[in-house]
Amino acid sequence: MKKIILLLILTAFTSNINAQTTIGESDLFTNGPNSTWVRVLTATTASDPNSGDAQTLQINITSLPFAGANYRVYKTTGSGGDFFGNSTALTLGTNTVTVGSVAFLRAVKFQFSSADVEFDFLSLNGTVLYEVVTNTDPLISTSNLFEDGPTAWPRVLTATTTADLDGGAAQNLEINITSLPTGGANYRLYRTNAAGNVFYGNAQALTEGLNTITVPAVSFERAVKFQFSSGDIRFNAISLNNTTSDPDIDASNLFDTTTNATWTRQLIAATNTNPDSQLEQTLEIYITKIPAVGADYRVYKTNAAGNDFFGNATALKLGFNTLTVTAVTFNRAVRFQFNSVDIEFNAISLNNETDDEDIATSDAFSDTGNSNWGRVITATENTDPNSGLAQTLAITITKLPATGADYRVYKTNAAGNDFFGNATALKLGLNTLTVTAVAFTRTVKFQFSTGDIEYNSLILNNSAININWVGSTDSSWGTAANWSTNEVPTSSSVITVGDGLTNYPVISSDISIASITLSSGASLFVDHTSSLTVSGDFTNDGSVTLNSTADDFSSLIVTGTATGDITYNRFVNSYNDGFGGGWDLVGSPTVMTITDFTTANGA
């Protein structure tokens, strides 16, 4: 009942106060009982069941009449009689008047001797009824960068959670406070320890100006939150783990400019010409700085009919933001649009998975020796009679450095001289790099400014380079359905054979590839009539078996680095006492005595 009556009183008090600056003009006050006490503010009435509580008026006076002005308290007694307090002079500045609590219902009013008292703030029992707001900076209480917290700490900013990557890293919050409530405000830290238990730091006073709050790094994943004792804190700048090198959406070439005055920048996730546009599209961005008033994103996509669809505006937050568009069964365009250019970030990815390849370690790329263009993929060499054809590299990039990355084309001209193209920015998603055809043989390479680029698809001249064995049909190497790209690998393919599969590859012909990696639970068999030639590295953490017969012997040739053990089922002739049998010459890399070897193999 208390809340209902208080609401009615406050509604009456605040109905028409927007431009009031004097007691005489303000609708918070009514006319007084006589010419001496001309204006009255009613604090409570006897009909309020909580009217016996203490009543506190706070008013900040900015101007008084030349002769001054007074107030007095009117209240009713336990018997219902009237009581008038002494006349007390008002002063410039904050005037706080408190009427003590009683054990009975009563009326309480504050009476004033002049209507010409100017004020810019008035509160009753802690509720602000009038305030001239000169500071329009956002409040923590209404900012969507903060969340609701417990009663004593009503607003919270989450820096990291146990589910976030690098949650153990140091967390640094900077907030420039332009206004604090009367009495000040505090913050405290919430964090979890290695055992997952919650730890609360001590309350620390906030100050107007720049407040820097740092939580040191730990060696485990944890949650970290900054809790605030009041929502009545105004601020005009805020950042989380921000550095001077963090790019903003406005300058980053990962984003494109739109023609919309509100949604000025966008990241293109998919186009309707790409079949992968049907898949779920997930953008992850770690925001380190955002305008104090906040910023939003929305999703643009096309539907099955090709018509435009715009999603609702959704607030961004400091730290990790995961923006997801669900999968569909048709090609479509998908874009993430932003309504502010003043957003800084230090990490960004699109449809990134933990098993995505990176240019730095992928066998499809090699080192250049050039510190500015450290990694390269060779499209063709001048020894290839077809090298004059157009060369196209299609790479679907899922993660880039926040500062971006470039590629350039190296090629030789008709005279055999070197030519280097201009640096061109890469984008998240599908990048198609094309070098046009010529009438002579030449070398063509694509060079990259950093190895810190992750991708999930790499196709050179319509042949996939990075291919995973999935074994969905059988164990045949030559069955296209057994490969992630639904095509049989070529000599430029980089192969990965994972573990936990039903079928593992068996090679039954002569195969050439760029490199191969077998996980610890994977296996590979090479039939006796077959061979495997690896122009790059051979990394075996699983099991590899080569077979042979009396007439046919399989082989493995590795040009690069080879690691792991290989089982060779080597056919060896039996010595049959002069009736056609004999010894076979067995050489390196067998590391056994010939007697032990022949005995172990049934001689």
N, C-alpha and C positions, 0 to 999 in steps of 0.2 A: 504493500500500500504506500509505503514511503516513496518508492520510485515513481509511482503514478502521480502523486500529488506534487512532487518536486518537478516532474516534467511539465505539469500544468503551469506551475509558477514560472519556470524558466521560459516557457512558451510566451507567457504574458510579458515577461521582462524583455525578451529579445525580439519582439515583433517588429519594431521599427526604429532600430538604433544605428543604422548604417552611417548616417552623417551627423550624429549627435555628438557635441563636444562640451555642453554645459548641463548642469543639473536641471536648469529650466527647460531645456530643449529635449532632453532624453526621456523616452517613454518608459525607462526603467523606474522613473519617479512619478509620483502623483502629487496633486496639490495638497498642501498641508492644512492644519486645523485653524490657523489664524495668520495674521500678518507678520507675526514674529517667526513662526516656523512654517516657511512657505512651501517647502517641498519635502516629500517623505518617500523612503524606500522601505517596502515591507519585506522583512526577512522571513517571517513565518506567521501562521495564524493558529488559533486554538483548535481548529478543526484538523490540523495535521497531527497524527498520533506521535510524531517524532519531534514536535515543537519544543519539547523540553531539552533537546540537545543544545550544546553550545552553538552560538551564532556568531560568525566572524565575517566582517566586511573589510575589504581591502580596496582602497581607492587611491590612484596616483593623480594628484592635483597639479596641474600645469600653470594655473592662473587663479588668483583670488581678487575679489573686489578691493578697492583702495582701503576701505575700512575693515577688511578681513571678513571672516565668516565662521560660524560655529555649528556644531552638531550637538544633539542630545539623544539619548536612548529612551524610547517609550516601550514599556512592557506591562503585561498584566500579571497580577500576583496569583497565589494559590487560591484565593477566594474570588478571583475574577475582577478585582479592583485595578484601577490604573496606577502606574508608577512611572514617574518621569525622572530621568537621570539629570546630572548637572550639565550645564552648558560648557562645552569644551571647544577651544579654538582649533580650527583646521590649519594645517601647515602645507606649504609647497612640498611636493614629493609624495612618498608613500605614507598614507595614513591607515593604520590597522586598528580596528575597533572590535573587541570581542565581548560578547555577553555570555556569562557562564551558564552552564547547564543547571537544570532544576529537575525535580521529580514529579512535575505536574505539567499539564498542557497549558500553553500560554501563547499570547501574541507578542511579537517583537518587531519594532520598527525603528529606523534611523531617521531622525528629523533634522532638517537643515535650515539655517537662517537666511540663506541667500540662494537665488536661482542662478546667479552669475559666477558660479564656481565652475571652472573649466577642468576637465579631466581627460586622460587618454587611456585609462585602464580601470576596470572595476571587476572584482570577483566577490562571490558570496559563498562561504563555506568551501572554498577551494575551486569552485566552478567559475570560469571566466565568462562574464556576461557582456563585457565590452572591452575592446582592445583596438587601439589604433596601430595597425601593423605597418611599420616602416621597413621591416625586413621581410621581403617576399621569398627568401630562399626556402627550399623545401624542408619539411619537417621529417624527422625520422619516423614519426607516428603514421604518416601517410605515404611515405616512400615505399615503392614496391621492391626496392633493393633489400628491404628488411622484412622479417617475418615476426609474427606474434610470439612472445615468450611467456614465461611464468609471471605471476602477478607482480613480484618485486622487481623483475627484469623484463618489462613488457615488450621490448623490441630486440631482435636478434639478427645478426648478419652471419651467415654460415660461410666459413672460408673453405673448408674441405670436409669430406666424409670418409668413412672407412672404405667405401666403394670406389673412391676416386684414385686415379693413378698419382703417385708422388705425394700422397697425403702426409708422408713423413717430412716433406720439405719444410723449410722455414716459411712462416706465414706472416706477411707484413701488411697491415692495414694503415692507410693514411686518410684522415678525414679532416677537412678544414671547417671548423665550427665557427659560425658567425653569430650565434645567439644561444644562450643557455637559459633554462628556466630559473625563476627566483629560487635561491637555495642551492643552485648548481645541479650537477648530475654526475653519475659515475658509470664506469664500465667494469666488467670482469670477464675473465676468460673461462670458457667451457672447453674441455678437451678430454679425450679418452687416452688411457695408458696402454701399455703393451698387452695387458690382460683384458682390455676392453672395458675396464671400469672408468667411471666418470670422475674427473677432477675439476674443482672450481677454484679459480684464483681469487685473490683478495680484491675487494672493491677498490678501484683507483679513480681519483677525481679527474674529470675532463676539464679542459680549459678552452676559452675562446682562442681561435687561431688554429695552427696546424697541430694535430695530435697524431703521433706515430706510435703504433702498437705492434710489437714484434713478438712472435712465438718461435723459439729456436727449433731447429730441425731435430728429428729423432730418426731412429733406424727401423721404424715400423709404421704401418699404416694406422691412421688415427683420424678422429673427427676433431675439428677446431671450430669454435664459434665465439663471436664477440657479442656479449650481452650488455644492454644499456638499461639504466634505471629509470629513464624517462623518455617518452616520445616527443617531448617539447624541446627538441634540440634541432636547431636549423644549421644547415651546412651548404656550402657551395662548391665543394670538390671532394671526390672520394676515389680511392684506388686500392687494389689488392695485388700485391706482388708485382707492381708495375716498375719497369725500368725505362730509362731514356731511349733505349733502342727498340722498344715495342712499337710496331707500326700501327697506324690507325686505318680504319676502313676507307677513309677518303683517299689516302695516298696509295694504298695497297693495290697492286695490279692483279690480285686474286679476285677483286670485285670489279663490277662494271657499273657505269652510270646509266640511270634510267631517264625517262622523260617526265617522270612524275615528281612534282614539287615536294610531296610529302615523303615518298619512299624513294629516296634519291640514289641509293646504292644497292646492288644485288649481286648474289653469287649464283651462277648458273650451275645447277646440279646435273641436269639432263636435258636433252633435246628430243623431239619426237621422231627424229631419224635414227635414233640409237635404240636397238631392241632392249638394251639393259635399262632403259628408262622405265620399264615396267617394274623393276625391282624396287624394294624399299630404299629410300634415299635418306641417309643420316648424316647431318652436318654436326660436327663437334667443334666448338670454339671456346677457348679459355680467355675470358675477358678480364683484363687487368685494370682498365679504367673506363668509366662510363660517365656521361653527364650527371650532375647532381639531380636533375629532374627525371633521370632515367631515360631509357630508350627501348623501342619495340622492334620485333620482327614480324613479318607475315609471310605466308607461303602463297606463291603463284603457281598454278598448275593448269594444264588443259585436261578436259574430260574426254570420254570416249568419242564424243561427237566433234572434238577439236575446239570446243568453246573454252573461253577463259574462266578460271575460278580463282577467287582471292579469299584466303583464309582470314580469320580474325587477327587483330593486332594482339601480340603476346609479349609481355614484359621480359626483357633480358635481365640477367643478374651478373654480379661479379663472380668470377670463378668459372667452373665448367658449365657450359650450356649445351645440351643435346637436343637438336631439332630434327624431328623424324616425320617423314611422309610415307605412309603405308604403301605396300605393293598393290599393283593392279594387273589386269590381263590385257592391256593395250599400250601401245606406244604413247608417250605424252611428254610434254615439257614440264620441268620442275625448276623453280627458282626460289631462293630465300632472299627477301627484300628487307631493307633496314631503313628506319626513319631518322637516323642520325649518323653523321659522318664522324662524330667525335667519340668513337669507340675504339679503344686500343686493345690489342690481344697479343699473346705470346705463343699460341699453339692453335693449329687448325687442321682438320681432316675431313674427308668426305668418303663415307662407306669403307672406312679403314678397319681391317681385321688384324689380329695378332700374327697370322701367318703370311701376311703380305710381304712380298720381296722388297728389298731396298737396293737402290743403285750402287751403294757403297760396297756391298758384299755379293751381289748377284754375279754369277759366272757369265751372264750374257754381256756384261760390261767389262772393260779393262782399264787399267790406269794409263794416263797420258804422259805423266811426268810434268804436266803444266799445272801450277798451283791454282790458277784461275778457272781452268777447265779440266778438272781432275779425273772425270770418268767419261768413257766413250764407248759407243757401240758401232761396229763396222757393218755397214749395209752392203757394200760390194767392194771388190778390189779390181784394179785395172787389168789383172790377169784373166778376169772373167769376161768372155766375149759378149755377155749380155749386160755388162755393167752400164752401158749407155741408156738402158731402160729407166723409166721413172722409179725412184726409190721412196717408199712410204713406210714410216714407222708410226704405228698407232699404240700409244701408251695410256692406260687408264690410271691416273695418279690419284692415290687415296690420302696421301699426306705430304705436305710441303713445309719447309721452314716458315715461320710467321713472316719473315722478311722476303719470302718468295725465292724463286730459283729460275734460271734461264737455260736455254739451249742455244747452240749455234751449229751451223753446217760447215763441215770441212769437205772439200772436194778438189780434185785436180782438173785442170782445164785441158784443152786439146793439145797444148804444148807440154803437158806433164807438170806444170807449175802449180803450186799450192794456192788455194783460194779459201778464205774464211768468211762466212756470212755474218750478218749482224746478230748480236745477242737478242733473243726473243723470249719474253716472259712465258713461263709455263702456267697452266691453270689446274685446279682440282678437277677431276673427272677426265673425260676422254680428250687427249691431245693428239691430233693427226699432223705429223711432220712430213712434208713432201718435198722432194727434189725432182724437178722436171727432167724429162728425157733429153738426151743429146745424141749426136751422130758419131761419137767416138767412145773408146773405152776409157774408163776413169775410175778413181777411188772415191767413195762417198762414206763419210762417217758423221754421226750425230754426237756432239760433245755437250757435256752437262757441267754447270757451274758448281754443283755440289752433289755429294753422294747421299745426302740426307733427304732423299726422295723415295717414298714408298709407293708401290703400284701393285695392282692385282691382275693386270693383263698387258702383255707385250707382244705385238704382232708386227713382223717385218715382211713387207711385200706379200701380205695376206697369209703368212705362215706364222702360227703362234710360236713364241720363243719359250716362255715359261709355261710348262705343262705339268700337271699333276696326274699321277696314275690313280684312277678311282676303281678300276676292276669291276665295273657294274655288270658286265656280261659274262666274261670268263677270264682265263689267264693269258690270252693271246696278245702279245705286244702289237700285232698288226691290226687289231680290231679298233676302229675309231671310237666306238662307244665306251671303250675302257679308259678314255682319256678325258680330262676336264674340259678340253676345248672341242671335243668330239671330232678330232682329227689326229691322224697318226703323226708322231714326231718326225722332224727332219734333222738334217745335219747341224742346223743352227739352234736346235731346241735345248733348253735347260730343263732337265727332268727332276722331279721330286717324287719319291715313293714313300708315303707315310705309313704309319702303323695302324693296327686295328681294323684292317680290311679283310674281306672274305677271300678275294682272289689276289694273287700277286703275279707279276709279269714273267712270262716265259718267252725267250727270244728264239725264233725258229728260222732266222734268215740272217743275212749280213746287215748290221745296223750301225749307223754313224750318228752321233749326237755331239752337242757342245759340252755338256757336263751332266752329272747325275749325282743325286744325294739320296741315300737310303736311311730311313729312321731306324731306331733300335729294334723295332718289331717287324721290320720289312724284310722281304727276300726277293732274290732275282735268280733265275735259272737261264743258262745259255746252252741250247741243245748242241749235240756233237757236230752238226752240219753248219753251225752258225758262228757269228762273231759279233763282238761289240767294240767299236772304235770310238774313243772319247777324246776330242780335240782339246778339251779343257781339263777340269779337275774331276776326280772320281772319289767321292766321300761315302764311305760305307760304315755305318754304325749297325747294320743288320747282318744278313747272311747272303753271300753270293756264291753260287755253285756253277762250275763249268764242267760239262760232260764230254766224253769221248768214247769211241769204239775202236775196233781194230783198224778201220779204214778212215775214220773221220775224227778230227780233233777241233774242238771249239777254241776260240782265242779271245783275249781281252787286251786291247792296246790303249794305253793312256798316255797322252802327250803331256798333260799337266801334272798336278800332284795327285798321288793316290794314297788313301788312308784306309785302314781296316783290313780284315783277313778275308781270304778267298779259299774256298774248297774246290780243288780240281780233281774230279773223278777221272784220273788218267789211266787209259788202257795200257797195259804192259804185257808183252808177249811172255809166255811160259817157256822155260827151258825144258825141252822134252827129249833130251838125250840124243840129239842129232837127227830127229825126225821132223825137221822144219821149224822148230822153235828157236829162240835166241834172245839175246839181251837187247833192250832198247836203251838208247842214250838219253838220259834225263839230266838236264842242267838247271842252272839258276832259273827261278828263285827257290827251288826246292832246297830245304835246309835239313836234310836227313842223309844218313849213309845209304848207299845204294842197296845194301842188304836189308836194312830196316824198311826202306821204301817198297821193295819188291815183296817182302814178307807181309807188310801191311796191306798190300793190294792183291793178295791171293796167289802169289807165285809159288 
